């Protein structure tokens, strides 16, 4: 039921100014479908609905250890062959593997079941630490709430950072999380007040992105030593302060490239890079294209 809630929240209606999608829940047989919380869902659509879909997401279910029937596997394969983007998160990944869609590809699932997936499907390269893995028209994600990461990534990839950020804000969620599943395996219990101080510092950094923001300054604001701050930051976020700031700056640059006609030099200044050349170097390294090419992909602005 959590997975149903995630995809419905991301791709369902959000109100004025946010995107709307032609969204449907499907099953191999329309009608009541049991859920893990005891409340059945009444589904109106069968597998024929997949033939017209641009995006198909296989949701996780308690019976994942038993392969889906031939009709389900065939419908998933046919959707992919027809040009749809096919995705899954958590143990929904098992259905894509059974359909042969992950052969020769990298994939992820809930960390608890990664070894099982790898053992059953040795032709799949399972990466248990990833929050999601994008293999073009096949995208897989980690377990539970990482379904939000997968869905927001799909929004960001297909419709741009501005749209993904707007939907994330509507859900009161970060539009992107750094780090992998490893950060959730054995998270230490923080000392009293540390999480609150860290959250305040991160919020302050977002508001002052145009400034240099050295780690020493962030640690000072958190009332910690630089070493303690870096250790606490990594334990809480799964990434380093430098990597977190870099991704925040690049995400900010993406949104400005999509939604404004500001020169690249001004965008670089606003997100904290010393020059357009530095922004371009980071953008090409992390996003694969220069800023101007990225802008052309989402806008008509030259």
N, C-alpha and C positions, 0 to 999 in steps of 0.2 A: 504493500500500500504506500510505503514511503516513495518508491520509484514512480508510481502513478502520480503522486502528489508533486514530485519534482518536475516531471515533463509537463504536467498540466499547468504548473505555476510558471514555467519558463515560456511555453509556447501557447498558453491560453490567453484570454483577454487581460489587458493591463490598464485599460482606460485611455482617455484622450491623449494623443501625442505619442503613444507607444505602438509598436507594430502589432498587427493581428495576423494570425495564421489560420489556415484551413486545417484544423486539428481533429484527429479522431483516434479513439482507442479501438483496437481490433483483436479478435480471437479466432482460433480455428473454427469455432462454432459460436455464432451470435447467441446472446442470452445471458443468464446469470453466471458469473465467474466467482468462485470463492477467493477470499483474500486471507492474509496471515493475521488479520485482526478480527476475523469472524463476520465482517460485514461484506456481503456479496456486491459485486459490481454488475450492472446490467449493461451489456455491450450490444450495440445495434449493428456493428459492422463485422463482416467476416474477412477472410484472407483476400478476397477479390479487391478490397479497398487498397491494398498495397500496390496494385498495378499502376495506380495514378499518382503515387506519392513521390515527392522529391526527396524526402527524408524518412527513413524507416528506423525506429529505435526498438531493439529487442529488449524488453524489460526483464529483470531478474524475477525468479520465482522459486518457491521452496522445492519443487520437483526437478531442479536442474540436473540432478545426477542421472535422471532418465532422459535420454535424447528425445527431442520433440518428434512428432510423427512426420512422415514423408511429405504431407501437404504443407506443413509449416516450413520445413527445410527447403522445399521446392519454391515456395512463395518468396522466401528470403533471397535465394539464389536468383530467381527471376527478377526481383526488384533491382538487385545489383546489376544484373546483365542489362536491364532496361535503362540504366543510367542513374538510378537513385543513389543517394548517399546513404549507406547503411551503418548504423552505430549500435553500440550496446554498452552497458556498464554493469559493474558487479558481476554476478554469475549469469547475467544475460549474455555475456561473452561466450559461454559454452554453446549457445545455440548457433552463433556465427561460426564457431569452430566446427560443429557438427555438420553445418551446411557447406563446409569446405572453403569458406570465404577468407579464412585466416591462414591458409596454407602458404608457407614461405614469407609470412609477414610477422611483424612484431605486434604484440597485443598485451593488454593488462586486464586484471580482474581484481576482486577483493583479495587482499594479501593472504587471507586465511586459506583461500582455495587456489592460489597460484601454482602450488606444487601439484595439485590434482589436475589442473588444466594442462600443465606441461607434461605430466605422465600420460595422460590420455591422448594428447595431440603433440607428439614430438616434432611434427612438421611446423609447429608454431613456436616462434621465439617469444617466450613469456617474460615480461619485465615486471616483476612484482612490486617494484618501488614507485612506479609512475602513477600520477593522478589521472592522466589520460595519454593515449598514443594516437597520433594522427598519421594514417597511412594513405592519405588521399581520399578515396571514396569509401574507405573503411576506417572507422574511428572507434576505439574502445576506451573504457574508463574504469576507474577503481570502484570500490564498494561504497554502499550507503550514501552519505551526503556528497561524495565525490561525483554523483550524478549531476549535481549543480555545476561542477567544474566542466564536465563534458558538455553539457547543454550550452553553457555560456561560451565555451570555446567555439562551438558550432555557430552560434550567433555572431561572435566576433569574426570568425573566418569568412562567413558568407555575407554578412551585412555590415561589418565594421565595428570598431571599438566603441563609437558613440552609441550605437544601438545596444550593444552588450552592456555598456556601462549604465545606460538608462534603465534597462530591465533589471540589472543587479541592484541599482538604487531603489527601485520599486519594491524589491524583495528584501531590502536591507541586508544585502550580502556584498562581500568584496567581488569585483568583477573578475579577478584573477588571483589565485593563490600560488605562491612559490613553494618549492619543496615537493617531496613525494610522500608516499604512504609511510615511510619509515618513521616520520616524526610522530605517528600516532600509535606505534607499537608499544612503547613503554615511556610515555611522557612523564617527566618528573613532576611532583607536586610543588608549585611555587611557594615561596615565602609570602606571608601576608603583605598585601599592598604592591607586590612587584608587578602583577599583571595590569593593575590599574595604572601604575606609573608608565609602564611600557605602552599601553594603549594611548595614553595622553601624548607621549612623545611621538608616536607614529602619526597621530592626528595632526600634531604641530608640524611635522615634517611634510605632510601632504599640503599644508597651507603655505609652506615656505620652500616649495620645490625649486624656485628660481635661485635660491641661495646655495652655497657650496655644500653645506650639511656634512661636515666631517664627523666620523664616528665619535671622536672625543667630545664634540658639542652635544650629540645625542645622548651620550653617556652622562654628561654633566646635567642635562635636563632630567634624566631619569634618576639622578642622585645615586649613581653607581660608578665604580671604576670602569675604565674602558674595557678591561678584560672581562669583568663580571657582566657588563652590558652585552658584549658580543656573545658570551656563553648563554645568557638568559634569552637573548634575541633568537639565537639559533634553536634553542629548545622550544620556544613558543611558536616560531614561524616555519621551522624546517629549512631555513636558508640564512645567509649571512646578511648583515646590514648593507654591505656594498651591493650584493645581488638584488636585494629588495629595492633599494633606491634606483638601481639601473632599470629594473623592470617598471617601476613607477614612472620614471622619466620617459621611457619609451612608450608606455601606454598613454601618457599625457600627450606626447608628440603625435601619436596615431590619431587621437581624438581631434587635436587642433588641425592636423592635415586634412581630416575628413570634413570638419564643420566650419572652417574658416578659410579665407584666402590670404592669411598672413604669410609673409615671406619666410622661407625656411630659417633664415638667420634669426628672425624674431621668435619663431617657435623654439629654436635651440636655446635662446636666452630665457624664455619663459619656463622651460622645463629643467634648467640648471646646467646646460652644456655651455662650455666657453665659446664655442663657435659652431657654425653650420658644418664645418669639416668634421668636427668631433661627433656631432649628431649623425652625420652621414655614415661615418665609420662604424659606429655602434649599431645603427639601423641595418646596415648591410650585413653585419656579422650576426645579429640576433634575429632579424626579420627576413633576410635573404634578398631584399631589394632596397634601392636608395629611396629617400623620402619622397622625391618628386614622382617616382614611378608608383609608389604606394598611393600618393594623392590621386594620380590619374586612374587608379583602379576603383576608387570609390566616389570620385567627383568629376565634374567636367572642367574644374579649375586647372589651367595649364601650370 
